[in-house]
Amino acid sequence: MKKLLLLVLSAPLIALAGEAGTALKADSVRAEPYADAKTTGSLSKGDSVDILSKKGAWLQIKSKKSSGWVRLLSVKRGGASSNNAVGGAIDVASGRAGTGKVVSTTGIRGLSAEELKAAKFNEEEMKKMESYTQSASDGERFASAGGLTKTNMAYFKGAK
Amino acid sequence: MRNMEMNKLLISLFLAAGVFSTQCVALDLGKALKDAAKQEIDKQVNEVKNGGEAAPEATPAPAATSATSATTTTPAPAATTSPAAAPVLPAGASPEATATTEKSQQEFNWKKPSKAEEIALGREITGSILGAAPLVKDEALQKYVNQVGRWIASQSERADLPWKFGVIESSDLNAFAAPGGYVLITKGLYQKMQNEAQLAGVLGHEIAHIVKKHQLKVLQKQQLLSAGASWITDKFGKNDKLAKKALANGAEISARSLDKDAEFEADRMGVVLASRAGYDAFGLPEVLQTIGQTNKSDNSVALLFKTHPHPDERLAKLGDSAGSKLDNVKAGKTLENRFYKLN
């Protein structure tokens, strides 16, 4: 059933139409995806919304009270009452959601606190890990191969 | 704090050097003693340069011995009057602590492990996690994750660490950081990701823990290190050996929680580190969204949810901290095409 749903929804990333979301905090709803755009309404924490699309740092939403753009960090994907039932449309769109949602696949094990406490040092695996080490210049080459360029950004201060 | 102690140490080194040269002139002890003194000072200066900060290894054997015997026999430890011993006293040691010099040294080392010691601790912890869950046998994957991780780490304040990354064989959703630049993520979490920016965000979060020494602080608080005598008597031993002795249980620390604030801080820094590296800023939040949709009763998130605030809370905090700072953030790359697909 779920697999079928995944297949049907193989839409481009932007098309989030119909995905349920929940406001994680109170925030303004704006006419356009800019901080200085006109405020058209507001969300209260816990409000249910429909997520329509995404642009940069913004999500286009529709709620009972208002519609427009909010900061994407203010909205959680999925309905308020469901912890799990609603699969994310973003996962679905990428075609990768099926790989991990249900993780009780045979042959792969979890990692519990008890297992970590009982664990014994494994020198062989450690050496293997060390053998994959990349230098700073390896990293730079890799970045430029991907067209990545450094930008300056200061760390954020913690919110009160 | 660190600088102050460094300064204290340097001052005491200078004092010691001054005393030595005066003695040399006054008593005409000749070149041999001068050289010996110089060697000792050079050794200690080097350790300072290497970030050793008068680690107990720098303790000359006789001083350590006298300190030990002082606890049982000598009422006033000779160490306090000997110029040679001056630099080896931990900067934080108060006069009344002289009777328990070893303890002071233990605490001192704890708070200010050298870079080499930090790496050795991290190696011990990481090797133990690998004992519970080995690396995924896929060299291309491991190399890829190291390339992404190394580039992110280079944007941090500790680019000098020998950063190492690995994907481990576990269906859980989790990631681990250990002091000195060791980062592991589970195969389960990796498989939840859809692009390189998401991987960058997750690695950025773990890198931030190491940059901020969050685990070290937990080790200090919870007294998992049983440093003490072993750090002193094994002063010429390998750091690795010391780390093994110092940790009650290698991987146990990884099953413990950090402060909530440490997690929120790592989230904030992870987003910024990924952005600095040229990636889309929202990779980490996207992964948090995905994790947040996993049912709490699912075993794959049992440990993660036990040791971390819920993703909803993390997202909300991140949003509060970011405020308007990400509103017009330059669109970074997501590189989904380069993202190494793991089946």
Interface residues (C-beta under 8 A of the other chain):
Chain A: L24 K25 Y34 A35 G56 A57 W58 R71 L72 L73 S74 K76 R77 G78 N83 N84 V86 G87 G88 I90 D91 S94 R96 T99 G100 K101 V103 S104 T105 I108 R109 G110 L111 S112 A113 E115 L116 K117 A118 A119 K120 F121 N122 E123 E125 M126 K128 M129 E130 Y132 T133 Q134 S135 A136 D138 G139 E140 F142 A143 G146 G147 L148 T149 K150 T151 N152 M153 A154 Y155 F156 K157 G158 A159
Chain B: R123 E124 T126 G127 S128 I129 L130 G131 A132 A133 P134 L135 E139 Q142 K143 N146 Q147 V148 G149 R150 W151 A153 S154 Q155 A159 P162 W163 K164 F165 G166 I168 E169 S170 S171 D172 L173 N174 T186 K187 G188 Q191 K192 Q194 N195 E196 K244 N249 G250 A251 E252 S254 A255 D261 F264 E265 R268 M269 V271 V272 S275 R276 A277 G278 Y279 A281 F282 P285 E286 Q289 T290 G292 Q293 T294 N295 K296 D298 N299 S300 A302 L303 K306 D312 L315 A316 K317 L318 G319 D320 S321 A322 G323 S324 K325 L326 D327 N328 V329 K330 A331 G332 K333 L335 E336 R338 N343
